[in-house]
Amino acid sequence: MEQVELHEVIGRGTTADIHRATWRGLDVAVKWVRPEFFRSNPSGEAFFAQEVDVLSRQRHPHVLRLLGACLRPPDICFLVTELLSGATLGEWLHGGRERRARPRAASSPPPPLVDRVSRALDVALAMRHLHAQTPRVVHRDLKPSNVLLDAHLRARVTDFGHARFLPDGKDALTGETGTYVYMAPEVIRCEPYTDKCDVYSFGIMLNELITAEHPYIETSYGPSKIALNVANGTLRPKLPEHDAYPPGLTDLIRRTWDAEPSSRPSFATITSALGEIKQQIVQHRI
């Protein structure tokens, strides 16, 4: 603890505050879990330890790098990670308040399509890595606010608080978790689910990146009504206009959020498809 010098708060979540900090002479980020989380949650210590375990195993250019951790609940529990100077993916896409970098103004055009597809490819590469682990890592809360950008606009998948291992021989996880707008229908219905729930969440996020619109903005639904209609199979976000984008993009999005999990593509397939789509955008200057 004496090696960590906390500075200003740069982010707040439901259970933790994110500080800019200095550790061993490095500029870092510290995720400090609030004591009340452990006092009100009997499983809090195991929950935090799982996040540390998942992150400590990852070494990938598009996954947030863990540098250290302290687990002394309830008062002193924190993660030390690399400090990224960019916004969240959502802030970069939609604009928003100033935070570590300047997101675009809400009234300005979205970033160029090639940049949006590039960020999607970054995330897909991270998820391909996580799903290829032994045991597989299921993120379970993939969304734009859980993706950070560095100074060069490279994306990092973050916030592994809901992540779980899916060991070989185990077919499915259980338990509703995540964020309704990005949550797969089988998770909403509290059915057993696999790593394909991450593919669904990615599909919602990919569509958001391409359309530059928040999911379901064309409706007046709140999160609970969205979840109800997603669960019964009648609702998905509005797709981008087919003719305005490279062939295969709309079909890829549609496949990622298929109601049948086994019909959703793997992240290996998704990364390959997005790589080809990005090349088409560059070649044809879309």
C-alpha positions in Angstrom: 0.0 0.0 0.0 2.8 2.4 0.8 4.1 2.1 -2.7 0.8 3.3 -4.2 0.1 7.1 -4.3 -3.5 7.8 -5.2 -4.4 10.9 -7.2 -7.6 12.1 -8.7 -10.6 9.9 -9.4 -11.0 9.4 -13.1 -13.9 7.0 -13.1 -16.6 5.6 -10.9 -18.5 2.2 -11.1 -21.1 0.6 -9.0 -18.6 -1.0 -6.7 -15.3 0.8 -7.2 -13.6 4.1 -8.0 -10.8 4.4 -10.6 -7.9 6.6 -9.6 -5.0 7.9 -11.5 -2.0 6.9 -9.3 1.7 6.5 -9.1 3.3 3.1 -8.3 7.0 2.4 -8.3 7.5 5.5 -10.4 5.0 4.5 -13.0 1.8 6.4 -13.9 -0.9 3.7 -13.4 -4.7 3.3 -12.8 -6.0 1.9 -9.5 -9.4 0.3 -9.2 -10.2 0.7 -5.5 -13.2 -1.4 -4.4 -15.4 0.4 -1.9 -15.5 -1.3 1.6 -19.3 -1.4 1.5 -19.2 -3.8 -1.4 -17.6 -6.5 0.8 -19.8 -5.6 3.8 -23.0 -6.0 1.9 -22.0 -8.9 -0.3 -20.9 -12.2 1.3 -19.4 -13.4 -2.0 -17.6 -10.1 -2.5 -14.1 -11.4 -1.7 -14.5 -14.4 -4.1 -15.9 -12.0 -6.7 -12.9 -9.8 -6.5 -10.4 -12.7 -6.3 -11.9 -14.1 -9.5 -11.3 -10.8 -11.3 -7.7 -10.8 -10.2 -7.3 -14.4 -11.3 -8.7 -13.8 -14.7 -6.7 -10.6 -15.4 -3.5 -12.0 -14.1 -3.5 -14.7 -16.8 -3.9 -12.3 -19.7 -1.1 -10.9 -21.9 -2.6 -9.5 -25.0 -2.3 -6.1 -26.7 -6.1 -5.5 -26.5 -6.7 -6.7 -22.9 -6.1 -4.3 -20.1 -2.8 -5.2 -18.4 -2.8 -6.0 -14.7 0.3 -4.9 -12.8 -0.5 -5.8 -9.3 -3.3 -6.2 -6.7 -4.0 -6.1 -3.0 -6.7 -8.2 -1.3 -7.3 -7.2 2.3 -11.1 -6.8 2.6 -13.1 -4.9 3.4 -10.9 -1.8 3.7 -8.0 -2.3 1.2 -8.8 -4.1 -2.0 -7.5 -2.7 -5.3 -6.1 -3.5 -8.7 -3.2 -1.7 -10.3 -3.4 -1.6 -14.1 -1.8 0.3 -17.0 -3.1 3.8 -17.3 -4.7 4.6 -20.7 -5.0 8.2 -21.8 -8.0 7.7 -24.1 -11.8 7.8 -23.6 -14.1 4.8 -23.3 -15.2 3.4 -26.6 -18.7 4.8 -25.9 -17.4 8.3 -25.2 -15.2 8.2 -28.3 -18.2 7.1 -30.5 -21.0 9.2 -29.1 -19.2 12.1 -27.4 -19.6 12.9 -23.7 -18.0 14.6 -20.8 -14.3 15.3 -20.7 -12.4 12.3 -19.3 -8.6 11.7 -19.7 -9.0 12.6 -23.4 -11.5 14.7 -25.3 -14.4 12.6 -26.7 -16.1 14.1 -29.8 -18.9 16.6 -29.2 -22.3 15.0 -29.2 -23.4 17.1 -32.3 -20.3 16.3 -34.4 -20.1 13.5 -37.0 -19.0 10.0 -35.8 -15.4 8.9 -36.3 -14.6 7.6 -39.8 -16.0 4.2 -40.6 -12.6 2.6 -41.0 -11.7 3.7 -37.5 -15.0 2.3 -36.1 -14.4 -1.1 -37.8 -10.8 -1.0 -36.5 -12.0 -0.6 -32.9 -14.4 -3.5 -33.4 -11.6 -5.6 -34.7 -9.5 -4.7 -31.7 -12.2 -6.0 -29.4 -12.8 -9.1 -31.5 -9.1 -10.0 -31.3 -9.2 -9.6 -27.5 -12.3 -11.8 -27.3 -10.8 -14.4 -29.6 -7.8 -14.6 -27.2 -10.0 -14.9 -24.1 -12.2 -17.6 -25.7 -9.1 -19.6 -26.8 -7.7 -19.8 -23.2 -7.7 -23.0 -21.2 -10.0 -22.7 -19.5 -12.0 -20.4 -21.7 -12.7 -16.9 -20.3 -16.3 -15.6 -20.6 -16.4 -11.9 -20.1 -20.2 -11.6 -19.5 -20.4 -7.8 -19.6 -19.0 -6.7 -22.9 -20.1 -3.2 -23.8 -18.6 0.1 -25.0 -18.1 1.5 -21.5 -15.9 -1.6 -20.7 -13.6 -0.9 -23.5 -10.9 1.8 -23.1 -8.8 3.5 -25.8 -5.1 4.4 -25.5 -3.4 7.5 -26.9 -3.2 5.8 -30.3 -6.9 4.8 -30.3 -6.1 1.1 -29.8 -8.8 -0.6 -27.8 -8.4 -2.6 -24.5 -11.2 -4.8 -23.1 -11.5 -4.0 -19.4 -13.6 -4.7 -16.3 -13.5 -8.5 -15.7 -15.6 -8.3 -12.5 -18.3 -10.5 -14.1 -15.9 -12.8 -16.0 -15.9 -16.5 -15.3 -13.8 -19.5 -16.4 -15.6 -22.1 -18.5 -13.5 -25.3 -18.0 -13.2 -28.0 -20.6 -15.9 -30.5 -20.2 -18.3 -27.9 -18.7 -20.9 -27.0 -21.3 -22.5 -23.9 -19.7 -22.6 -21.2 -17.1 -25.7 -20.0 -15.2 -26.8 -16.8 -13.5 -28.1 -13.5 -15.0 -25.3 -11.0 -15.2 -24.2 -8.1 -17.4 -26.1 -5.1 -18.8 -29.6 -5.6 -20.2 -29.1 -3.7 -23.4 -26.1 -5.9 -24.4 -27.3 -9.1 -22.7 -28.0 -12.3 -24.7 -31.5 -13.6 -24.6 -30.5 -16.9 -23.0 -28.8 -15.0 -20.1 -31.9 -12.8 -19.6 -34.1 -16.0 -19.4 -31.7 -17.4 -16.8 -31.0 -20.4 -18.9 -27.5 -22.1 -19.1 -25.3 -20.3 -21.5 -21.8 -20.6 -23.1 -19.2 -18.2 -24.3 -21.6 -17.4 -27.2 -23.2 -14.9 -24.9 -20.1 -12.7 -25.5 -20.6 -13.0 -29.2 -24.2 -11.7 -28.8 -23.0 -8.7 -26.7 -20.3 -8.0 -29.3 -22.9 -8.0 -32.1 -24.9 -5.3 -30.3 -21.8 -3.3 -29.8 -20.7 -3.8 -33.5 -24.0 -2.6 -34.7 -23.7 0.5 -32.4 -20.3 1.2 -33.8 -21.5 1.0 -37.4 -24.7 2.9 -37.0 -23.2 5.3 -34.4 -26.5 5.1 -32.6 -27.2 3.8 -29.1 -29.0 0.4 -29.2 -32.8 0.6 -29.4 -32.7 4.4 -29.7 -35.5 4.1 -32.3 -37.8 2.7 -29.5 -39.0 4.4 -26.4 -38.3 1.3 -24.3 -36.5 1.3 -21.0 -33.9 -1.5 -20.1 -36.5 -3.9 -18.6 -38.8 -3.7 -21.6 -35.9 -4.1 -23.9 -34.8 -7.2 -22.0 -38.4 -8.7 -22.1 -38.6 -8.2 -25.9 -35.1 -9.5 -26.5 -35.8 -12.6 -24.4 -38.9 -13.5 -26.4 -37.0 -13.0 -29.6 -39.0 -10.1 -31.1 -36.4 -7.3 -30.6 -33.0 -6.4 -32.0 -31.5 -3.0 -32.7 -32.1 -1.4 -36.1 -29.5 -2.6 -38.6 -27.4 -0.2 -40.7 -28.6 0.5 -44.3 -27.4 -2.5 -46.2 -26.3 -0.6 -49.4 -24.2 1.9 -47.5 -21.6 -0.6 -46.2 -19.4 -3.4 -47.5 -21.1 -6.6 -48.4 -21.3 -9.1 -45.5 -21.2 -6.5 -42.7 -25.0 -6.5 -42.1 -25.1 -10.3 -42.4 -22.2 -10.6 -39.9 -24.1 -8.4 -37.3 -27.3 -10.4 -37.8 -25.4 -13.7 -37.2 -23.8 -12.5 -34.0 -27.1 -11.9 -32.4 -28.9 -15.0 -33.7 -31.4 -16.3 -31.1 -29.8 -19.7 -31.3 -26.4 -19.4 -29.6 -24.9 -22.3 -31.6 -25.6 -20.4 -34.8 -23.5 -17.4 -33.7 -20.0 -17.3 -35.3 -16.8 -17.7 -33.2 -14.5 -14.8 -32.6 -12.0 -16.4 -35.0 -14.6 -16.2 -37.7 -15.5 -12.6 -36.7 -11.9 -11.4 -36.7 -11.4 -12.8 -40.2 -14.6 -11.3 -41.5 -13.9 -7.8 -40.0 -10.3 -7.9 -41.4 -11.8 -8.4 -44.9 -14.4 -5.7 -44.3 -11.8 -3.2 -43.2 -9.7 -4.0 -46.3 -12.7 -3.3 -48.5 -13.4 0.0 -46.7 -9.8 1.1 -47.3 -9.7 0.0 -50.9 -13.0 1.6 -51.8 -12.7 4.6 -49.5 -16.1 4.0 -48.0 
